[in-house]
Amino acid sequence: MTRFAVAAAAFGALLAACSAGPADEEAPIAMLAPGMTPEAIEARVARFAPATIDFDDSALEPWEKQVLIRLVQASDIMHEIFMKQVSPQNPEWRARLESQRGKGKEAALALFDIMVGPWDRLEHDEPFLDVGPKPAGAGYYPPDLTRGQFEQWLADHPEDRQAFTGYFTVIKRQKGVLVAVPYSVEYRAELERAAALLREAADLSENESLSRYLRTRAAAFLSNDYFESDMAWMDITGSRIEPTIGPYEVYEDQLMGYKAAFESFVTVADAAASAELERLKDSMRSLEARLPIEDRYKNLDRGFESPIRVVDVVYTAGDTRAGVQTIAFNLPNDERVREAKGSKKVMLRNVARAKFERILTPIAQEVLDPALAAELEFHPWFINVLMHELAHGLGPGFITTESGARITVNQALKEHYSAIEEAKADVTGLHNLTVLQGDGVYDADFVRRAYISHLADIFRATRFGANEAHGRANLMQFNWLWEKGIIRYDPETGRFSADVDRLVEGFRSLATELLTLQAKGDYARAGELLERYGTMRPEMQAALDRLGSVPVDIRPSYTVLEKMKNW
């Protein structure tokens, strides 16, 4: 092309750009996936109800407020890292989306931020931007690496097993060779900034146990060894500020289920409400002993310290902010810590109440028999969520393989682990409620209402999608109960009912099944159960289709960002 032709072409492009009028603004943005429309994007954003997440800061000391500021800032860094864990291209894609002009831009940005990436977590990770399918291993592995190739590498290089299957490494291909890169190397720049903020917060803190956790967690960011800081997190006492920050859950790794995602919960504890529930931790050993499995599979030597915290969320970031919002959690996941100290259950009260009022109650009124829906109450549901978290700390943790190797249940079940573990926690928690009823902790009416609330919760969680661990776990429970004739369906009204006594039997039988396969490390059986019971029945789909006006989840906004300006 001649210089004149190049100049003419450039002038033509400039002229076209300058003459673009308001009508061009109505054209959809160029980044949308094929078949995706601005209206479809807006409808997906509308599934998340805006919710203001507030907390009472009136009694906080000046030093506590200053610690919270540093923790919020460190949380944003956790979110930066998690974006890269979802996909290393996420920052680039979001910047491109920000520069777009046209219809659907604001909705696409909102959905990108809700999902932390261009894939819809409620629609089997379907791309809503034109970026192609999501790799099963997210950003933790080379995008073209298959499970078979990963396992073959370990078979050929057994010396790599510990590093490759560990929680805190990224697998990369360098000059045709697979290598495990520690998080402390891969995310060094971000983790150095986060560590500095945690050390500042530790220096400001007047609670020794909180300071120790923050200092050891800062050191862990740079050493890649999280054991000491997990132990210190378990030992936080007397602090109104209850932070949880770092790499924890493995849901994002759908290739192998090994790699931990960065996240952060910054919360303020309610000491009185926590003390009310602390009595339950004294039941943990007894609950383990009365699990519905053979005695040889019970884990009576594990730690049962199990502190319980009722907290109000100040701020969250990373994995927990992606898609569906967390209402409770049970950590740490390190089985060494669980064996030594148990695990801590944290109940996010203000988030849970928002979901109960905005989502669970309307769902129950639409899909359950009216007589059952009328029995819904917040406190039995809230305690049922707590029982779910307590159940994560019960049952098999380590298992011994036929070759004599000692591995975790997570390592044995691989990509099946997350959904199986979530279902196990649900049904074991319900079983434990009936045990506590027999002990006189809860009366029959309270436990009945908890079971009914869980029946409604199955529909709430199934809306998260069959690809999401909690969604698939609840779909499995529904189909298990359906197959046994425990759930009744009225085709005229489209509503569901069940006899609560039979629900008790049905959930207990599933608890036995899941706990036993975990104790055996039975990967094949886990896959069979998910295949058989992890599909959507037309009756369930019809019920979900009627919930179009009910939000799937909340879209939080945090008042701390305004409050910080006055601290």
Secondary structure, DSSP 8 states (H G I E B T S, - for coil): --HHHHHHHHHHHHHHHHT--GGGGGSB-TTB-TT--HHHHHHHHTTEEEEEE----TT--HHHHHHHHHHHHHHHHHHHHHHHHH-TTHHHHHHHHHH--SBTHHHHHHHHHHHTSSEETTTTTEESBSS----TTTTTS-TT--HHHHHHHHHH-GGGHHHHHSTTEEEEEETTEEEEEEHHHHTHHHHHHHHHHHHHHHHH---HHHHHHHHHHHHHHHHS--HHHHHHHHT--S-SEEEEEEE---TT--SSS----EEEEEEEE-HHHHHHHHGGGGGHHHHHHTSSS-GGG--TTS-----EEEEEEEEEEEGGGSSS--SEEEE---HHHHHHH--EEEEEHHHHHHHIIIIIHHHHHHHB-HHHHTT--HHHHHHHHHHHHHHHTSS--EEE-TTS-EEEHHHHHGGGHHHHHHHHHHHHHHHHHHHHHHTTSS-HHHHHHHHHHHHHHHHHHHTT-TTSHHHHHHHHHHHHHHHTT-EEEETTTTEEEE-HHHHHHHHHHHHHHHHHHHHHT-HHHHHHHHHHHSS--HHHHHHHHTTTTS-SEEEEEETHHHHGGG-
